[in-house]
Amino acid sequence: MDKYTNSTIVSNLQQKAYQIRREIMVMCAKANTGHLSSSMSCVEIMVSLFYSGIMNFDPKNPYWEERDRFILSKGHASPALYVILADLGYFSKKELDKFAQKGGKFGVHLQKSVPGAELTIGSLGQAFGVACGMALAAKLDRKLYIIFTLLGDGECYEGSIWETAMFAAHNRLNNLVAIVDRNYLCVTDFTENLVALEPLDKKWESFGWEVKRVDGHSFVELLGALGDVKSRKSAKPLVIIADTVKGKGIKNICYNPIWHGTVPQGEDRKKAFEYLKKEYR
């Protein structure tokens, strides 16, 4: 049986995703801040990378030279990465209580001071260029590790994204894998109401990339798209457009841009936890 359609493996990854979502909610609720909805949309993407064996890394040696690199270009989704890194053993889960606290190293946007984080990431559109530079450096040094980078779809409005895309294709950086969290929402509205991004797959193809499009909440589809990244014959960089739901798992914050950068309070918070409990059933 194909490893990526094995029902036991998929079920285990689904349970891990549910666990990660609940821990994100607990952490953000405790801090009363964090980009909760943006973190929820990319949980399956990040669980696929960190828990399926696709990425090589060592929590006991965060800066192991031969590790695969993960660059969270949509750095405001830091809660998802913080929780995953703690779960993997990069640091104690008790440290998550310091998220967004004075003097702590767990910023609302990703901080490199956190073990396992590769970059401090603020403005959108910058980290993708760094990921591309890392991929070029690996090629020049004849290293075999892969650079994975997760972009937001709203981030694709940045001109620097397309400059980097052209550079990566020109330099045949097939060791660079970009994943676009296509949740269709930005800070204030749906992307297609602001400046339409579709057909997003055709845009990336026109810039010289190999493109795959998947359901970003399906482990079968995500792992099917990622499974051969280390044996691809194509010289092109790879982008996976993962269609997702912003706020996935918390029904009362989905499909509503007002929840960007906001954590539910009062009755909304109670409902959020109730929806997450249903996810576990």
Secondary structure, DSSP 8 states (H G I E B T S, - for coil): --GGG-HHHHHHHHHHHHHHHHHHHHHHHHHT-S-HHHHHTTHHHHHHHHHSS-S---TTSTT-TT--EEEESSGGGHHHHHHHHHHHTSS-GGGGGGTT-TT-S--SS--TTSTT------STTSHHHHHHHHHHHHHHTT----EEEEEETGGGGSHHHHHHHHHHHHTT-TTEEEEEEE-SB-SSSBHHHHS---SHHHHHHHTT-EEEEEETT-HHHHHHHHTTTTS----S-EEEEEE--TTTT-GGGTT-GGGTT----HHHHHHHHHHHHHHH-
